[in-house]
Amino acid sequence: MRITVFRRLMAEEFGSGRAEMLAQDHVFSGLGGRTVEEALSAGTPAKEIWRAVCVEFEVPPERR
């Protein structure tokens, strides 16, 4: 998954403003205690990050 696709999915699911806030501020246990931005900077694949976001926020399977 490309990062641009990941960011689009985040914006569609949470709204652009909230998506940016979540990416910068929310610490995900599924990402080893990192934020989305930290995980991306560390080289974690966007698809893996999206899965962690979906689990954390209980995104329905049809939108994963």
Backbone hydrogen bonds, N-H to C=O, Kabsch-Sander energy under -0.5 kcal/mol:
donor,donor_aa,acceptor,acceptor_aa,energy
6,F,2,R,-2.4
7,R,3,I,-2.7
8,R,4,T,-1.9
9,L,5,V,-2.6
10,M,6,F,-2.4
11,A,7,R,-2.3
12,E,8,R,-2.6
13,E,9,L,-2.2
14,F,10,M,-2.8
15,G,11,A,-2.0
19,A,15,G,-2.6
20,E,16,S,-1.9
21,M,17,G,-1.9
22,L,18,R,-2.9
23,A,19,A,-2.3
24,Q,20,E,-1.7
25,D,21,M,-2.8
26,H,22,L,-1.6
28,F,26,H,-0.5
28,F,34,R,-2.6
29,S,27,V,-0.5
31,L,28,F,-1.2
32,G,29,S,-1.7
33,G,28,F,-1.8
34,R,28,F,-1.0
37,E,23,A,-2.2
39,A,35,T,-2.5
40,L,36,V,-2.7
41,S,37,E,-2.4
42,A,38,E,-1.7
43,G,40,L,-1.4
44,T,39,A,-2.6
49,I,45,P,-1.9
50,W,46,A,-2.8
51,R,47,K,-2.0
52,A,48,E,-1.9
53,V,49,I,-2.4
54,C,50,W,-2.6
55,V,51,R,-2.2
56,E,52,A,-2.5
57,F,53,V,-2.5
58,E,55,V,-0.9
59,V,54,C,-2.0
63,R,60,P,-2.3
64,R,61,P,-1.4
